[in-house]
C-alpha cells in the first residue's frame, strides 16, 4: 500500500516539475478530404494560446512532411509560417500546401508539426521576462491509392467458324487495392463471347494480377481483320468510392489455310503429234484466298513452271504442260507455291505416276486402224455390188 502512494507521489512531482506548454496544436484539417496520389493538398493548422494568463509571441510554425508528401512554396520560407502573437485564449490558423507523390501506395503517412514561441511572464512589471518553448506533434494523413487496370492477351487470333478459349490477364498496375472486383466481357455481331461473360474476381491487391479464361466465337462470314470486344471492370477502391473502367480488347481474325485446302489433280494426258500435253488442275477447297499461286511440274529433273494467280474460295484453274521425249512409266512431280493474306508462304506437292506409250507404237496403231477402216469400206462395197447383181438376176 505504501509502495502505491510512493509511485503516485513520484508521478505527481514529475507532472508538477515538467514545463506546461500553453500552445495547443489542433489536428490538421485538409482538402481534399480523400487524398490520392498526385493530389495537391491544402493543409490548415489551428494554433491556440491555452494559457489564460500569459501572452505568447514570435510564434513560428514549421511542418516537416515525410514521404510521399512534398512541400509547395507559399510562404517566404518554404514549410515555415509565422504568427506575431496570441493573446490569452486567442487562436490563429496557418496554411500549408503539400503535394503527394504519384506512386504512393495506400497508407497513413507522417507529418511533423513544430511550434517555437516565446511566452511572456509578468508582462508590464519589473519582473517581465520571456521564456522560449518549442513543441512538436506528429500526425498521420491517410493517402488512398487508386487501382489502375491493364489487360494483356497473348494469343488473340481466331479463324472463321471457330471457337477458341483465350486467357485474359487482368493486372492492377495502380497504387491502391481493388475490392469487390467484377469484369464483364461484351462481344459484337462478328465476334461472340460464349457463356455469360461475367466474372467475379473479389479482391485484387495493387501490383497483382489474375488470369481469366473466356471463350470467343467468330462467325463464318467474317473477313480478315482486327475486331474489338470490350471488358467493363467494376470495383470499390481503398477510399470507399465505386469505380468503373472500360477497355477494348482487339481480336485478330485470320482465315487459316489448312493443309488439305489446296487440291492438285491430274486432269488429262493427251498425245499430240510428237509430244504429250499434260493438264494439271489446282483447286481451292477452303474459305480463305490462296494468293500468287505458282505451279511447277518436274519431269525427269526438268522444271516446267507456270503462274496461276489468286484462287478464291471454291475456285480452280488448269494448266497445260507440253512434254517431249517422255516414254514409259514416268513420275510427274507437281509443286504448288502460294501465299496467304499475311504474306506467309506455303508449299504443297503431289506425285502422279503416268505410263507414256512409245510414239511409234501409237503410229502403228494408227496404220492398223486405217487398214481396218479401208477393209471395212471394201466389204461394204463388195456386199452392195453382190446385192445389186442378185437383184438384176431376179429381174431377168
C-alpha positions in Angstrom: 0.0 0.0 0.0 2.9 2.4 0.9 4.5 1.5 -2.4 1.4 2.6 -4.3 1.4 6.0 -2.6 5.1 6.4 -3.3 4.6 6.0 -7.1 1.7 8.4 -7.0 3.9 10.9 -5.3 6.7 10.4 -7.8 4.4 10.9 -10.9 2.8 13.9 -9.3 6.2 15.6 -8.8 7.2 14.8 -12.4 4.0 16.4 -13.6 4.4 19.5 -11.5 8.1 20.0 -12.4 7.5 19.4 -16.2 7.0 22.5 -18.2 3.5 23.0 -19.4 3.1 24.2 -23.0 0.5 26.8 -23.3 0.3 26.3 -27.1 -2.2 23.8 -28.4 -1.8 22.3 -31.9 -5.0 21.1 -33.3 -5.3 18.2 -35.6 -4.7 19.4 -39.2 -7.6 19.9 -41.5 -7.1 19.2 -45.1 -8.7 19.4 -48.5 -9.4 17.2 -50.4 -10.9 15.0 -47.7 -9.8 11.9 -49.5 -6.2 12.3 -50.6 -5.0 10.4 -53.7 -1.5 10.1 -55.2 -0.7 13.1 -57.4 -3.0 15.4 -55.4 -2.1 18.9 -54.1 -3.3 19.1 -50.6 -4.4 22.3 -48.8 -3.5 22.0 -45.0 -4.8 24.2 -42.2 -3.4 24.0 -38.7 -5.0 25.8 -35.8 -2.7 27.2 -33.1 -4.3 28.2 -29.8 -2.9 30.0 -26.7 -4.4 28.0 -23.9 -2.7 30.0 -21.2 -5.3 32.5 -20.0 -2.7 34.4 -18.0 0.2 35.0 -20.4 0.6 36.3 -23.9 2.8 34.4 -26.5 4.7 35.9 -29.4 7.3 35.2 -32.1 5.3 32.1 -33.0 6.9 30.1 -35.8 5.1 27.0 -37.1 7.2 24.5 -39.1 6.0 21.5 -41.0 8.2 18.6 -41.8 6.5 16.1 -44.1 7.7 12.6 -44.8 7.3 10.5 -48.0 5.1 10.8 -50.1 4.5 14.4 -49.2 6.4 17.3 -50.7 6.1 21.0 -49.6 4.9 23.6 -52.0 6.2 27.2 -51.8 3.5 29.5 -50.5 5.5 31.3 -47.7 8.7 33.3 -48.0 10.4 30.3 -46.3 9.1 27.0 -47.5 7.5 25.0 -44.8 7.5 27.9 -42.3 4.6 30.1 -41.2 4.7 32.9 -38.6 2.2 34.3 -36.1 3.2 37.6 -34.5 1.4 37.0 -31.1 -1.5 35.4 -29.5 -3.3 36.9 -26.5 -4.5 34.5 -23.8 -7.2 32.2 -25.2 -6.7 33.5 -28.7 -6.1 31.3 -31.8 -4.9 31.6 -35.3 -4.7 29.3 -38.4 -1.6 28.7 -40.5 -1.8 27.3 -44.1 0.5 25.0 -46.0 0.3 23.2 -49.3 1.6 19.7 -49.9 2.0 17.5 -53.0 1.5 13.8 -52.9 3.9 11.6 -54.9 2.1 9.9 -57.8 3.4 6.5 -56.9 2.4 6.4 -53.3 0.5 3.3 -52.2 -2.4 3.4 -49.8 -1.2 4.1 -46.3 -1.2 6.6 -43.4 1.8 8.9 -43.8 3.5 11.0 -41.1 3.9 14.8 -40.9 5.7 16.6 -38.0 4.5 20.0 -36.8 6.8 22.0 -34.7 5.9 25.3 -32.9 8.5 27.6 -31.5 7.3 30.5 -29.4 8.1 32.9 -26.6 5.8 33.2 -23.5 5.7 36.5 -21.7 5.7 36.2 -17.9 4.7 39.1 -15.6 4.0 41.4 -18.5 4.3 45.1 -17.7 6.1 44.5 -14.4 9.7 44.9 -13.4 10.0 41.2 -13.5 8.8 40.8 -17.1 10.6 38.0 -18.9 10.4 35.8 -22.0 10.8 32.1 -21.9 11.3 30.2 -25.1 9.5 27.0 -25.8 9.1 24.6 -28.6 6.6 21.7 -29.1 6.4 19.0 -31.8 3.4 16.9 -32.6 3.2 14.0 -35.0 0.1 13.4 -37.2 -0.7 10.9 -39.9 -2.6 11.7 -43.0 -4.3 8.9 -45.0 -3.5 8.6 -48.6 -5.8 6.4 -50.7 -4.0 4.8 -53.7 -6.0 4.2 -56.9 -6.3 0.9 -58.7 -5.5 1.1 -62.4 -6.2 -1.9 -64.6 -4.4 -3.2 -67.7 -5.5 -6.2 -69.8 -3.0 -8.4 -71.6 -3.9 -11.1 -74.1 -1.2 -13.2 -75.7 -2.8 -15.4 -78.4 -5.6 -13.2 -79.8 -6.1 -14.7 -83.2 -9.1 -16.8 -84.3 -10.3 -18.3 -87.6 -13.9 -18.0 -89.1 -16.4 -20.6 -87.8 -14.2 -21.4 -84.9 -14.5 -21.1 -81.1 -11.4 -20.6 -79.0 -10.6 -20.2 -75.3 -8.3 -17.3 -74.7 -6.7 -16.1 -71.4 -7.2 -12.5 -70.3 -4.6 -11.3 -67.8 -6.1 -8.6 -65.6 -3.3 -6.6 -63.9 -3.8 -4.0 -61.1 -0.9 -1.6 -62.0 -2.2 1.1 -59.7 -1.2 2.1 -56.2 -4.4 1.1 -54.5 -6.2 -2.1 -53.8 -9.4 -3.0 -55.5 -12.3 -4.7 -53.7 -15.4 -6.5 -55.0 -13.9 -6.6 -58.5 -16.1 -7.9 -61.3 -15.5 -7.9 -65.0 -18.0 -8.2 -67.9 -17.0 -9.1 -71.5 -19.1 -7.8 -74.4 -18.7 -9.1 -78.0 -20.2 -7.8 -81.3 -22.0 -9.2 -84.3 -18.8 -10.7 -85.7 -17.0 -12.0 -82.5 -19.3 -13.5 -79.8 -18.4 -14.1 -76.2 -19.7 -17.5 -75.3 -21.3 -18.0 -71.9 -22.4 -15.3 -69.5 -19.2 -13.2 -69.9 -19.5 -12.1 -66.3 -16.7 -12.9 -63.8 -16.3 -12.0 -60.1 -12.7 -11.5 -59.0 -13.2 -10.2 -55.5 -10.1 -8.6 -54.0 -7.1 -7.7 -56.2 -4.2 -6.1 -54.5 -2.0 -3.4 -56.0 0.7 -4.8 -58.4 -1.1 -8.2 -58.5 -2.8 -10.0 -61.4 -5.4 -12.6 -62.2 -5.9 -14.8 -65.3 -9.4 -15.1 -66.7 -10.3 -17.7 -69.4 -13.0 -16.7 -71.8 -14.3 -18.4 -74.9 -15.0 -16.5 -78.1 -16.5 -17.5 -81.5 -16.0 -16.0 -84.9 -19.0 -16.1 -87.3 -18.4 -17.9 -90.7 -18.8 -14.9 -92.9 -16.3 -12.7 -91.1 -13.4 -11.3 -93.1 -9.7 -11.0 -92.2 -9.0 -8.0 -89.9 -9.0 -6.7 -86.3 -12.3 -6.8 -84.4 -12.8 -5.2 -80.9 -14.6 -6.7 -78.0 -14.9 -4.8 -74.7 -14.2 -5.5 -71.0 -16.0 -3.5 -68.4 -14.4 -3.6 -64.9 -16.2 -2.5 -61.6 -14.6 -2.2 -58.2 -14.6 -0.3 -54.9 -11.3 1.5 -54.1 -9.5 1.9 -50.8 -11.3 5.2 -50.4 -14.7 3.5 -50.5 -15.6 5.0 -53.9 -17.1 3.0 -56.7 -15.1 2.9 -59.9 -15.8 1.8 -63.4 -13.4 1.2 -66.3 -14.0 0.0 -69.8 -11.2 -1.1 -72.2 -11.1 -2.6 -75.7 -9.6 -6.0 -76.5 -8.5 -6.5 -80.1 -9.1 -9.9 -81.7 -7.3 -10.7 -84.9 -9.3 -12.8 -87.4 -7.2 -14.9 -89.7 -8.6 -17.1 -92.5 -6.4 -20.0 -91.9 -5.2 -22.1 -94.8 -5.4 -25.8 -93.9 -3.1 -28.5 -95.2 -5.9 -30.2 -97.1 -7.2 -26.9 -98.6 -5.2 -26.9 -101.9 -6.2 -29.8 -104.1 -3.9 -30.8 -107.0 -5.2 -33.3 -109.6 -4.1 -34.8 -113.0 -6.8 -33.6 -115.4 -5.6 -35.1 -118.8 -2.7 -36.6 -120.7 -3.0 -36.3 -124.5 -0.6 -37.2 -127.3 -0.1 -34.5 -129.9 2.0 -35.4 -133.0 5.5 -35.7 -131.4 4.7 -34.6 -127.8 2.4 -35.1 -124.9 0.1 -32.5 -123.4 -0.3 -32.9 -119.6 -3.1 -31.0 -117.9 -2.7 -30.3 -114.2 -5.5 -28.8 -112.2 -5.4 -27.0 -108.8 -8.5 -26.1 -106.6 -9.0 -24.1 -103.5 -11.3 -26.1 -101.2 -11.1 -23.7 -98.3 -12.7 -20.4 -97.2 -9.6 -18.3 -97.4 -7.9 -17.0 -100.5 -4.8 -18.6 -101.9 -2.7 -15.8 -103.3 0.0 -15.7 -106.0 -0.1 -19.4 -106.8 2.7 -20.8 -108.9 2.5 -24.4 -110.2 5.7 -26.3 -111.1 5.8 -29.6 -112.9 9.1 -31.6 -112.6 9.7 -34.4 -115.1 12.9 -36.2 -115.3 14.7 -33.5 -113.4 13.4 -30.7 -115.6 11.1 -28.0 -114.3 8.1 -26.5 -116.1 6.7 -23.5 -114.1 3.5 -21.6 -114.7 1.8 -18.8 -112.9 -1.8 -19.4 -111.7 -2.5 -16.2 -109.7 -5.1 -15.9 -106.9 -7.6 -18.6 -106.2 -10.8 -17.6 -104.3 -12.9 -19.9 -102.2 -14.2 -22.8 -104.3 -12.1 -21.6 -107.3 -9.9 -23.7 -109.5 -7.7 -23.5 -112.6 -6.0 -25.9 -115.0 -2.7 -25.6 -116.8 -1.3 -27.5 -119.8 2.3 -28.5 -120.0 3.8 -29.8 -123.2 6.4 -32.6 -122.7 8.8 -34.0 -125.3 10.9 -37.2 -125.2 8.9 -38.9 -122.5 8.4 -42.7 -122.7 7.4 -45.5 -120.4 6.4 -45.0 -116.8 7.4 -41.6 -115.6 6.7 -39.8 -112.2 5.2 -36.3 -112.6 6.2 -34.3 -109.5 3.9 -31.3 -109.0 4.7 -28.4 -106.6 2.3 -25.6 -105.7 3.6 -22.4 -104.0 1.2 -19.8 -102.7 0.8 -17.1 -100.0 -2.0 -16.2 -97.5 -3.3 -12.7 -96.8 -0.4 -12.1 -94.4 2.4 -12.9 -96.9 3.1 -16.3 -95.3 4.4 -18.7 -97.9 3.2 -22.3 -98.3 4.3 -25.2 -100.5 2.4 -28.4 -101.2 3.4 -31.2 -103.6 1.9 -34.3 -105.2 3.3 -37.0 -107.5 1.4 -38.7 -110.3 2.8 -41.9 -112.0 1.9 -41.9 -115.7 2.6 -44.5 -118.4 3.6 -42.8 -121.6 3.3 -45.2 -124.6 6.1 -45.0 -127.2 5.2 -42.8 -130.1 6.0 -45.5 -132.7 3.5 -47.8 -131.1 0.9 -45.2 -131.4 1.8 -44.5 -135.0 1.4 -48.3 -135.8 -1.9 -48.3 -134.1 -3.0 -45.5 -136.5 -1.9 -47.6 -139.5 -3.9 -50.6 -138.2 -6.9 -48.5 -137.7 -6.6 -47.1 -141.2 -6.3 -50.6 -142.7 -9.3 -51.8 -140.8 -11.4 -48.9 -142.0 -10.4 -49.4 -145.6 -11.1 -53.2 -145.3 -14.5 -52.4 -143.9 -15.2 -50.0 -146.7 -14.2 -52.7 -149.3 -16.5 -55.2 -147.6 -19.4 -52.8 -147.8 -18.7 -52.1 -151.5 -18.5 -55.9 -152.2 -21.7 -56.5 -150.3 -23.5 -53.8 -152.2 -22.3 -55.0 -155.6 -23.2 -58.6 -154.9 -26.6 -57.5 -153.8 -27.1 -55.4 -156.9 -26.2 -58.4 -159.2 -28.7 -60.6 -157.3 -31.4 -58.1 -157.8 -30.6 -57.9 -161.6 -30.7 -61.7 -161.9 -34.0 -61.9 -160.2 -35.5 -59.3 -162.6 -34.5 -61.4 -165.6 
